[in-house]
Amino acid sequence: MKDGIHPNYRDVCFVDQSNGFKFVTRSTMGSKESIKLEDGREVPLIKLETTSESHPFYTGQQKSIDNLGGRVEKFRNKFAGFAKK
């Protein structure tokens, strides 16, 4: 490999701001902030709005639009006459 043309690929800590969940993985993302891990390493810190630990789809809290009190049926009944014109 040529020197100086590849991005810096290193360990980075990602933190979910909604619940504080942290995970370390390798990435080329840069950050001005850093965090000291339990093992003594200091790695760049990337803050995330949501991760698989807080997203409703992965936590099982996602709601289906059909289960919200028959809204879809109300809409279809209300506007059914417009489609027949």
C-alpha positions as CSV (number, residue, x, y, z in Angstrom):
1,M,0.0,0.0,0.0
2,K,1.1,3.5,-0.7
3,D,1.9,5.7,2.3
4,G,-0.2,8.8,3.0
5,I,-3.2,8.1,0.7
6,H,-5.4,6.0,3.1
7,P,-7.5,7.5,5.9
8,N,-6.6,6.8,9.5
9,Y,-8.4,3.6,10.4
10,R,-8.5,3.2,14.2
11,D,-10.7,2.3,17.2
12,V,-13.5,4.8,17.8
13,C,-16.1,5.0,20.7
14,F,-19.7,5.7,19.7
15,V,-22.2,6.9,22.4
16,D,-26.0,6.9,22.1
17,Q,-27.0,10.2,23.6
18,S,-30.5,9.0,24.5
19,N,-29.5,6.2,26.8
20,G,-25.7,6.4,27.2
21,F,-25.0,3.1,25.5
22,K,-21.4,2.9,24.3
23,F,-19.6,0.6,21.8
24,V,-16.2,0.6,20.4
25,T,-15.5,-0.3,16.8
26,R,-13.0,0.6,14.1
27,S,-13.7,3.6,11.9
28,T,-12.1,6.4,9.8
29,M,-14.4,9.0,11.4
30,G,-12.6,11.8,13.1
31,S,-13.7,13.8,16.2
32,K,-12.4,16.6,18.3
33,E,-13.6,14.9,21.4
34,S,-12.1,11.8,23.0
35,I,-13.0,9.4,25.8
36,K,-10.8,7.3,28.1
37,L,-12.0,3.7,28.2
38,E,-11.9,1.3,31.1
39,D,-8.8,-0.4,29.8
40,G,-6.9,3.0,29.8
41,R,-7.0,3.7,26.1
42,E,-8.0,7.1,24.9
43,V,-10.1,7.0,21.7
44,P,-12.1,9.5,19.6
45,L,-15.7,10.0,20.7
46,I,-18.6,10.1,18.2
47,K,-22.1,11.0,19.6
48,L,-25.1,9.5,18.0
49,E,-28.8,10.4,18.3
50,T,-30.0,6.8,18.1
51,T,-28.6,3.3,17.9
52,S,-30.0,-0.2,17.9
53,E,-30.3,0.1,21.7
54,S,-32.8,3.0,21.5
55,H,-34.5,2.8,18.1
56,P,-38.1,1.6,18.3
57,F,-37.8,-0.9,15.5
58,Y,-35.0,-2.8,17.3
59,T,-36.4,-2.4,20.8
60,G,-39.9,-3.8,19.8
61,Q,-41.7,-0.6,20.7
62,Q,-42.6,0.3,17.0
63,K,-46.3,0.9,16.4
64,S,-48.1,-0.1,13.2
65,I,-50.3,2.5,11.7
66,D,-53.1,0.0,11.3
67,N,-53.2,-0.6,15.1
68,L,-53.8,3.0,16.0
69,G,-57.6,3.0,16.4
70,G,-58.7,2.3,12.9
71,R,-57.3,5.5,11.4
72,V,-56.7,3.9,8.0
73,E,-60.3,2.7,7.8
74,K,-61.6,6.1,8.8
75,F,-59.5,7.7,6.1
76,R,-60.7,5.2,3.5
77,N,-64.3,5.7,4.4
78,K,-64.1,9.4,4.4
79,F,-62.5,9.7,1.0
80,A,-63.9,6.6,-0.7
81,G,-66.4,8.8,-2.7
82,F,-63.7,10.9,-4.3
83,A,-62.1,7.9,-6.1
84,K,-65.3,7.0,-7.9
85,K,-65.6,10.3,-9.8
